[in-house]
Amino acid sequence: MQRTGRDMNRSMFTGNLRLLPLLSVLLVYSCLVGCKRTAPTVAVIPRTCGTALWEPEHAGAAAVARSVGLNVYWNAPMRDDDIRAQISLIEKSVDRGMAGIIVSPIQTLPLRTPIRRVLAKGIPVVVIDTELGIPSGPNLSYVLNDEESGGRIAARRIGSILRGQGSIAIVGIQPELKSNTIRERAFESTLSREFPDIHVVARRLGLSSVPQEQHSAEELLAGNTSLDAIVALSLTATRGTYYALAEFSKAGTIKLVGFDQDLIPPIRDGGIDSVVVQNTYELGRAAMETMNRQMHGSSAIADAVVQPVLMTRENLDSAEIRQIENMSWWASQ
């Protein structure tokens, strides 16, 4: 028997009714997936990535982000001297609609204008590791490594291993980065006050790459035969100076106290005496907690200061150092 148009419409209507429960389930599922995808994303932009200094920041930030329902966009320049790349990443983060930006400036002055532009758009910012000269406020907070404490720690380590007497050099001085300037001043003032018989006989400005730092340190070693120790104020300077000492067969003979963890095996074998390490895991964790409060309009946000730690052969395997070295950001996603 031939079906009429009315019968066909009735059949289609009945079939659609049967599909309603399935459509409802799909609609709810789509909503849940969509909600998950639209969770706010915070851009975290360190000076560079893939190093023992900055990867723990990723782990600390990711751990907090997961607990408060935020996503992390992690990106950085390929070199820790590429200020243009860092500014570009900040600008692209704004264009992509990031809910907030956490940044560790490569230099102080060049970052001021880009950060002011971000703040003018009402996007919260947390600055890690160095002050920019812009006062903190409702949308701007700082989470800083205690550079004065780090400088004092290094000076007292030098005083201890040289037993209060000797000649030293300071390398890796970076006037363009406020945190490094504070670090250097604290070191010299503590050394002068507490160990007056230890003399600084050479100072070298920081350079942008490890090979340049190595070459500078080799020139320093060739021209100063009476050095007892060298203090390297940055990751790059520490690595370059260690390579130079190894080339001159003086690793361990001339004591090296560095900053900003990167080369860990030479600490174990004595090629590097010690390193004043930044707890970048805690810096990342504290920065994301601060960002979450800013995003929720908290009016009682104080800048945070995180204490550095002296890493030596004796404490290299301690629980404290293992936590500082935690790079397991993927376990926090």
Buried (B, 14 or more C-beta within 10 A) or exposed (E): EEEEEEEEEEEEEEEEEEEEEEEEEEEEEEEEEEEEEEEBBBBBBBBBBEBBBBBBBBBBBBBBBBEBEBBBBBBBBEBBBBBEBBBEBBEBBBEEEBBBBBBBBBBBEBBBEBBEEBBEEEBBBBBBBBBBEBEBEEBBBBBBBBBBBBBBBBBBBBBEBBEEEBBBBBBBBBEBBBBBBBBBEBBBBBBEEEBEEBEBBBBBEBBEBBEBBBBBBBEBBEEBEEBBBBBBBBBBBBBBBBBBBBEBEBBBEBBBBBBBBBBBEBBEEEBBBBBBBBBBBBBBBBBBBBBBBBBEEEEEBEBBBBEBBBBBBEBBEEEEBEBBBBBEBEEBE
